[in-house]
């Protein structure tokens, strides 16, 4: 590999780490699934009224994991839930963000949890040897940041025990969130109809990012997201998978005033409820597909593994 390419890869890693350090140091921004009405709707689509982690670990897994590895854990919010509630006997997790990992390590120390958090990158994980196997590996919103899907999924398959399980909750929509023209038109028609007090600005509308915008922000964001579902099936046998929408709500909430929409006022409830019903209707009509999914898979063994 040319030295220029090596330098470029290092710069991308530095940009991504800075991006995530800043994100975990700041107050959490509102997201589509953090809105109470949307969260309830996602539960309805999944068929559960409990937190998805409890639902998956208690209803979709054959046994409680003894050793679980979470890849790209952020500040450890999901992994701490697993450890606090005994959904896995031991939790190990890593992330590129030192700020996020420090927050998780503080919680482990304060609560004396059987968990370990450490800072590492996807590339370091793929390249380093692992002597101790895991019987569960988890991706929660991190696999769509992986550029080397082949290397990552191959490594996960190798470190899983024979009856191990892969758990994933992922964005699987268009790469770099560059939406098809038809989807952009739908999103912009809906955002234009929403009263201005519920939006970041009266004239806000969706514009697909240019490659310059992608590289200046987080160059790993949805880098190969559209390939996740087909690539998973090259390395794993998917035991169960379900989509839960997001093709309209996800981009909409990036332009909406999240705090205003969560104030539980009649107007806010009406706006969010209408957006939910529009997405449901468009999905039933086949005009929108699921951009997010949850699944459980088992390793498909290959010669040499």
Secondary structure, 3 states (H helix, E strand, C coil): CCHHHHHHHHHHHHHHHHHHHHHHHCCCCCCHHHCHHHHHHHHHHHCCCCCHHHHHHHHHCCCCEEEEEEECCCCCHHHHHHHHCCCEEEEEEEECCHHHHHHHHHHHHHHCCCEEEEECCHHHHHHCCCCCCEEEEEEECCHHHCCCHHHHHHHHHHHEEEEEEEEEEEECCCHHHCCCHHHHHHHHHHHHHCCHHHECCCCCCCCCCCHHHHHHCCCCCCCCHHHHHHHHHHHEEEEEEEECCCCCHHHHHCCECHHHHCCCCHHHHHHHHHHHHHHHHHHHCCCCCCCEEEEEEEECCCCCC
